[in-house]
Amino acid sequence: MVRIIPMASTIRPSLATLRLPHDTHRFARRLSFLGSGGAAQGHISGVKAFNILRRERCKPIVASTAGNPAHASTAATQENLLEWAKNDNRRMLHVVYRVGDLDRTIKFYTECLGMKLLRKRDIPEERYTNAFLGYGPEDSHFVIELTYNYGVDKYDIGTAFGHFGIAVEDVAKTVELVKAKGGTVTREPGPVKGGSTVIAFIEDPDGYKFELLERPPTPEPLCQVMLRVGDLDRAISFYEKAFGMELLRKRDNPEYKYTIAMMGYGPEDKSAVLELTYNYGVTDYDKGNAYAQIAIGTDDVYKTAEGVKAFGGKITREPGPLPGINTKITACLDPDGWKTDAIFKVHKNSQRLSDSPFSPFF
């Protein structure tokens, strides 16, 4: 079973943990979602506001700082952006992906992997339901956001997404539990190749792979997201410079023709990390339509967007405030096309979204 060591939070809560004022119009929900490339798929009602927004989204993205000198960071040098990124208050907030049967997945994660259902929300007018699961509160832990779109029971995971990592105290016992619950084990417990850490691999009901890593109790059991990239050095450089991550370690495995790099904002045994994998000679992958994005917290979405542009990323939603709340957001793609679909600026006096039907990540 997973045992957690409490860890004090130094980051403000994510947008998904805030509450909108009750009189916020539904248009705000659609505006933020469509602007951020959210995970939901389905019919959208033909309201006038949506048509206006759709026309806006078709316009080319043009960076503008007119009337906003405080965020006129276009003149900042790359050196200044690099220095700022290193000192920014950042944390991996949550990972978003789609599933075909929400209740089935919740049951598997809670009974087999020891997660807690933090909250669940149904939005029938938008034809989706989502659920947040993890090993601790959203404002201090890296969590999972599952999305179920009405009538869609299967997704293509593709070849680019790798796996999630979960730290457990006893891999063998966890595997036994998974088997007892009818789960799929794709790699039996044993030492990792070339090392001593005991690992195993399992699949959830939708086919997402989870690596179980045997470790002592940790404040962050949901500890890894592995993505495949076509140019590892380029990806490392981007996440270091644009997102201020640290290269924690890099390991080449010529015998198996792959190289990995661990990137993050803290040590692997205490923080969630991004595992980038390069397979020799493979420069492009099929991303499918199942995995969505990672959300990262920041103190300034405007400077973050400048850094993304300066160091090889693409902005898909220009930085700015969300309607009705004191939160700012931007969204981007890395050089491999992976989404970091929201980077928040959450103010101290913002409210929680727990009881609100709003979420830009569905």
HUBEL-V533529 format. One record per pair of residues at least 24 apart in sequence whose C-alpha atoms are under 10 Angstrom apart, sorted by the first residue. I is the first residue (numbers start at 0). J is the second residue. Records with the same first field share a line. If there is no record, write none. Layout:
I: J / J
This chain:
0: 111 / 112 / 113 / 114 / 166 / 167 / 168 / 169 / 170 / 172 / 173 / 176 / 216
1: 112 / 113 / 114 / 134 / 165 / 166 / 167 / 168 / 169 / 170 / 173 / 213 / 214 / 215 / 216 / 217 / 219 / 220 / 221
2: 113 / 134 / 166 / 167 / 168 / 215 / 216 / 217 / 218 / 219 / 220
3: 134 / 135 / 166 / 167 / 215 / 216 / 217 / 218 / 219 / 220
4: 135 / 215 / 216 / 217 / 218 / 219 / 220 / 269
5: 134 / 135 / 139 / 140 / 216 / 217 / 218 / 219
6: 135 / 139 / 140 / 217 / 218 / 219 / 269
7: 138 / 139 / 140 / 218
8: 90 / 136 / 137 / 138 / 139 / 140
9: 88 / 89 / 90 / 138 / 139
10: 88 / 89 / 90 / 91 / 92 / 138 / 139 / 140 / 296 / 297 / 298 / 345
11: 88 / 89 / 90 / 138 / 139 / 296 / 297 / 298 / 343 / 344 / 345 / 346 / 347 / 349
12: 92 / 136 / 137 / 138 / 139 / 140 / 296 / 343 / 344 / 345 / 346 / 347 / 349 / 350 / 351
13: 90 / 91 / 92 / 93 / 137 / 138 / 139 / 294 / 295 / 296 / 297 / 326 / 341 / 342 / 343 / 344 / 345 / 351 / 352
14: 92 / 137 / 138 / 294 / 296 / 321 / 324 / 325 / 326 / 327 / 328 / 341 / 342 / 343 / 344 / 345 / 346 / 349 / 350 / 351 / 352 / 353 / 357 / 358 / 359 / 360
15: 92 / 93 / 131 / 137 / 138 / 144 / 294 / 343 / 351 / 352 / 353 / 355 / 357 / 358 / 359 / 360
16: 118 / 136 / 137 / 138 / 349 / 350 / 351 / 352 / 353 / 354 / 355 / 358
17: 138 / 324 / 325 / 326 / 345 / 348 / 349 / 350 / 351 / 352 / 353 / 354 / 355 / 357 / 358
18: 324 / 349 / 350 / 351 / 352 / 353 / 354 / 355 / 356 / 357 / 358
19: 322 / 323 / 324 / 325 / 349 / 350 / 351 / 352 / 353 / 354 / 355 / 356 / 357 / 358
20: 323 / 324 / 350 / 351 / 352 / 355
21: 323 / 354 / 355 / 356
22: 323
23: 322 / 323 / 324 / 355 / 357
24: 322 / 323 / 357
25: 124 / 356 / 357
26: 52 / 322
27: 321 / 322 / 323 / 324 / 357 / 358 / 359
28: 125 / 321 / 322 / 323 / 356 / 357 / 358 / 359
29: 125 / 357 / 358 / 359
30: 321 / 322 / 359
31: 316 / 320 / 321 / 322 / 328 / 357 / 358 / 359 / 360
32: 321 / 357 / 358 / 359 / 360 / 361
33: 316 / 359 / 360
34: 315 / 316 / 317 / 321 / 328 / 329 / 330 / 340 / 359
35: 315 / 316 / 317 / 328 / 329 / 330 / 331 / 339 / 340 / 341 / 342 / 359 / 360
36: 291 / 292 / 315 / 316 / 330 / 331 / 338 / 340 / 341 / 359 / 360 / 361
37: 95 / 291 / 292 / 340 / 341 / 358 / 359 / 360 / 361
38: 95 / 96 / 97 / 127 / 145 / 146 / 147 / 148 / 288 / 289 / 290 / 291 / 292 / 340 / 359 / 360 / 361
39: 96 / 97 / 125 / 126 / 127 / 128 / 129 / 146 / 147 / 148 / 149 / 291 / 359 / 360 / 361
40: 97 / 125 / 126 / 127 / 146 / 147 / 148 / 149 / 151 / 361
41: 125 / 126 / 127 / 148 / 149 / 150 / 151
42: 124 / 125 / 126 / 149
43: 124 / 125 / 126
44: 124 / 125
56: 315 / 316
60: 314 / 315 / 316 / 317
61: 314 / 317
62: 304 / 305 / 314 / 317 / 318
63: 317 / 318
64: 301
69: 301
70: 299 / 300 / 301 / 302 / 305 / 318
71: 301 / 302 / 305
72: 301 / 302 / 303 / 304 / 305 / 306
73: 301 / 302 / 304 / 305 / 306 / 308 / 309
74: 305
75: 302 / 305 / 306 / 309
76: 305 / 306 / 309
77: 240 / 241 / 305 / 306 / 309 / 310
78: 240
79: 306
80: 240 / 241 / 243 / 302 / 303 / 305 / 306 / 307 / 309 / 310
81: 239 / 240 / 241 / 242 / 243 / 306 / 310
82: 240 / 243
83: 240 / 241 / 242 / 243 / 299 / 302 / 303 / 306
84: 239 / 240 / 241 / 242 / 243 / 244 / 297 / 298 / 299 / 302 / 303 / 306
85: 239 / 240 / 241 / 242 / 243 / 244 / 245 / 264
86: 243 / 298
87: 242 / 243 / 296 / 297 / 298 / 299 / 302 / 303
88: 243 / 264 / 296 / 297 / 298 / 299
89: 242 / 243 / 244 / 263 / 264 / 295 / 296 / 297 / 298 / 299 / 342 / 343
90: 139 / 140 / 141 / 244 / 263 / 264 / 265 / 270 / 271 / 272 / 294 / 295 / 296 / 297 / 342
91: 139 / 140 / 141 / 142 / 263 / 264 / 270 / 271 / 272 / 273 / 293 / 294 / 295 / 296 / 297 / 342
92: 137 / 138 / 139 / 140 / 141 / 142 / 143 / 271 / 293 / 294 / 295 / 296 / 341 / 342 / 343
93: 131 / 132 / 133 / 137 / 140 / 141 / 142 / 143 / 144 / 271 / 292 / 293 / 294 / 295 / 296 / 341
94: 131 / 141 / 142 / 143 / 144 / 145 / 163 / 224 / 290 / 291 / 292 / 293 / 294 / 295 / 339 / 340 / 360
95: 129 / 130 / 131 / 142 / 143 / 144 / 145 / 146 / 289 / 290 / 291 / 292 / 293 / 294 / 340 / 360 / 361
96: 129 / 143 / 144 / 145 / 146 / 147 / 156 / 207 / 288 / 289 / 290 / 291 / 292 / 293 / 360 / 361
97: 129 / 144 / 145 / 146 / 147 / 148 / 151 / 152 / 153 / 154 / 155 / 156 / 205 / 288 / 289 / 290 / 291 / 361
98: 129 / 145 / 146 / 147 / 148 / 151 / 152 / 153 / 154 / 204 / 205 / 206 / 207 / 289 / 290
99: 145 / 146 / 147 / 148 / 149 / 150 / 151 / 152 / 153 / 154 / 204 / 205 / 289
100: 145 / 146 / 147 / 148 / 149 / 150 / 151 / 152 / 153 / 204 / 205
101: 128 / 129 / 130 / 145 / 146 / 147 / 148 / 152 / 205
102: 130 / 147
103: 203 / 204 / 205
104: 130 / 145 / 203 / 204 / 205
105: 130 / 131 / 132 / 145
106: 180
107: 177 / 180 / 181 / 182 / 203 / 204
108: 132 / 133 / 177 / 203 / 204
109: 133 / 134
110: 176 / 177 / 180
111: 173 / 174 / 175 / 176 / 177 / 178 / 179 / 180 / 181 / 182 / 203
112: 165 / 166 / 167 / 173 / 174 / 176 / 177 / 209 / 211
113: 167 / 173 / 220
114: 142 / 143 / 220 / 221
115: 142
116: 143
117: 142 / 143 / 144 / 353
118: 144 / 353 / 354
119: 144 / 145 / 146 / 353 / 354
120: 146 / 353 / 354 / 355 / 356 / 357 / 358
121: 146 / 147 / 356
122: 148 / 356 / 357 / 358 / 361
123: 148 / 149 / 356
125: 149 / 361
126: 150 / 361
127: 151 / 361
128: 361
129: 358 / 360 / 361
130: 361
133: 219 / 220 / 221
134: 218 / 219 / 220 / 221
135: 218 / 219 / 220 / 221
139: 218 / 219
140: 218 / 219 / 220 / 221 / 222 / 270 / 271
141: 219 / 220 / 221 / 222 / 223 / 270 / 271 / 272 / 293 / 294 / 295
142: 219 / 220 / 221 / 222 / 271
143: 221 / 293
144: 291 / 292 / 293 / 360 / 361
145: 290 / 291 / 360 / 361
146: 289 / 291 / 360 / 361
147: 361
148: 361
152: 205
153: 205 / 206 / 288 / 289
154: 205 / 206 / 287 / 288 / 289 / 290
155: 205 / 206 / 285 / 286 / 287 / 288 / 289 / 290
156: 205 / 206 / 207 / 285 / 286 / 287 / 288 / 289 / 290
157: 284 / 285 / 286 / 287 / 288 / 289 / 290
158: 226 / 227 / 283 / 284 / 285 / 286 / 287
159: 225 / 226 / 227 / 228 / 229 / 276 / 283 / 284 / 285 / 286 / 287 / 290 / 335 / 337
160: 207 / 208 / 224 / 225 / 226 / 227 / 228 / 276 / 284 / 285 / 286 / 287 / 289 / 290 / 337
161: 207 / 208 / 209 / 210 / 224 / 225 / 226 / 227 / 274 / 275 / 276
162: 200 / 201 / 202 / 206 / 207 / 208 / 209 / 210 / 223 / 224 / 225 / 226 / 227 / 274
163: 200 / 207 / 208 / 209 / 210 / 211 / 221 / 222 / 223 / 224 / 225 / 226 / 273 / 274
164: 198 / 200 / 208 / 209 / 210 / 211 / 212 / 220 / 221 / 222 / 223 / 224 / 225 / 271 / 272 / 273 / 274
165: 198 / 209 / 210 / 211 / 212 / 213 / 214 / 219 / 220 / 221 / 222 / 223 / 224 / 271
166: 198 / 210 / 211 / 212 / 213 / 214 / 215 / 216 / 217 / 218 / 219 / 220 / 221 / 222 / 223 / 268
167: 198 / 211 / 212 / 213 / 214 / 215 / 216 / 217 / 220 / 221
168: 211 / 212 / 213 / 214 / 215 / 216 / 217 / 220
169: 197 / 198 / 211 / 212 / 213 / 214 / 215
170: 197 / 198 / 199 / 200 / 210 / 211 / 212 / 213 / 214
171: 197 / 198 / 199 / 211 / 213
173: 199 / 211 / 213
174: 199 / 200 / 201 / 211
177: 201 / 202 / 203
183: 208
184: 208 / 209
185: 209 / 210
186: 210 / 211
188: 212 / 213
189: 213
192: 252 / 255
193: 252
205: 289
207: 289 / 290
214: 268
215: 268
216: 268 / 269
217: 267 / 268 / 269 / 270
218: 268 / 269 / 270 / 271
219: 267 / 268 / 269 / 270 / 271 / 272
220: 268 / 269 / 270 / 271
221: 269 / 270 / 271 / 272
222: 267 / 268 / 269 / 270 / 271 / 272 / 273 / 274
223: 261 / 262 / 263 / 267 / 270 / 271 / 272 / 273 / 274
224: 261 / 271 / 272 / 273 / 274 / 275 / 293
225: 259 / 260 / 261 / 272 / 273 / 274 / 275 / 276
226: 259 / 273 / 274 / 275 / 276 / 277 / 286 / 335 / 337
227: 259 / 274 / 275 / 276 / 277 / 278 / 281 / 282 / 283 / 284 / 286 / 335 / 337
228: 259 / 275 / 276 / 277 / 278 / 281 / 282 / 283 / 284 / 334 / 335 / 336 / 337
229: 275 / 276 / 277 / 278 / 279 / 280 / 281 / 282 / 283 / 284 / 334 / 335
230: 275 / 276 / 277 / 278 / 279 / 280 / 281 / 282 / 283 / 334 / 335
231: 258 / 259 / 260 / 275 / 276 / 277 / 278 / 282 / 335
232: 260 / 277
233: 310 / 311 / 333 / 334 / 335
234: 260 / 275 / 276 / 277 / 311 / 333 / 334 / 335
235: 260 / 261 / 262 / 275
236: 310 / 311
237: 306 / 307 / 309 / 310 / 311 / 312 / 333 / 334
238: 262 / 263 / 273 / 307 / 310 / 311 / 312 / 333 / 334
239: 263 / 310
240: 306 / 307 / 309 / 310 / 311
241: 302 / 303 / 304 / 305 / 306 / 307 / 308 / 309 / 310 / 311 / 312 / 333
242: 295 / 297 / 303 / 304 / 306 / 307 / 310 / 339
243: 303 / 306
244: 272 / 273
245: 272
246: 272 / 273
247: 272 / 273 / 274
248: 274
249: 274 / 275 / 276
250: 276
251: 276 / 277
252: 278 / 279
253: 278 / 279
255: 279
256: 280
257: 281
282: 335
283: 335
284: 335
286: 336 / 337
290: 337 / 338
291: 337 / 338 / 339 / 340 / 360 / 361
292: 330 / 331 / 332 / 337 / 338 / 339 / 340 / 341 / 360
293: 337 / 338 / 339 / 340 / 341 / 342
294: 330 / 338 / 339 / 340 / 341 / 342 / 343 / 360
295: 339 / 340 / 341 / 342 / 343 / 344
296: 328 / 341 / 342 / 343 / 344 / 345
297: 327 / 328 / 341 / 342 / 343 / 344 / 345
298: 327 / 342 / 343 / 344 / 345 / 346
299: 327 / 328 / 329 / 342 / 343 / 344 / 345
300: 326 / 327 / 328 / 329 / 330 / 341 / 342 / 343 / 344
301: 327 / 328 / 329 / 342 / 344
303: 328 / 329 / 330 / 331 / 342 / 343
304: 328 / 329 / 330 / 331 / 342
307: 331 / 332 / 333 / 334
308: 332 / 333
310: 334
311: 335
312: 336 / 337 / 338
313: 338
314: 338 / 339 / 340
315: 339 / 340 / 341
316: 340 / 341
318: 342 / 343 / 344
319: 343 / 344
320: 344
321: 359
324: 349 / 350
325: 349 / 350
326: 350
328: 359
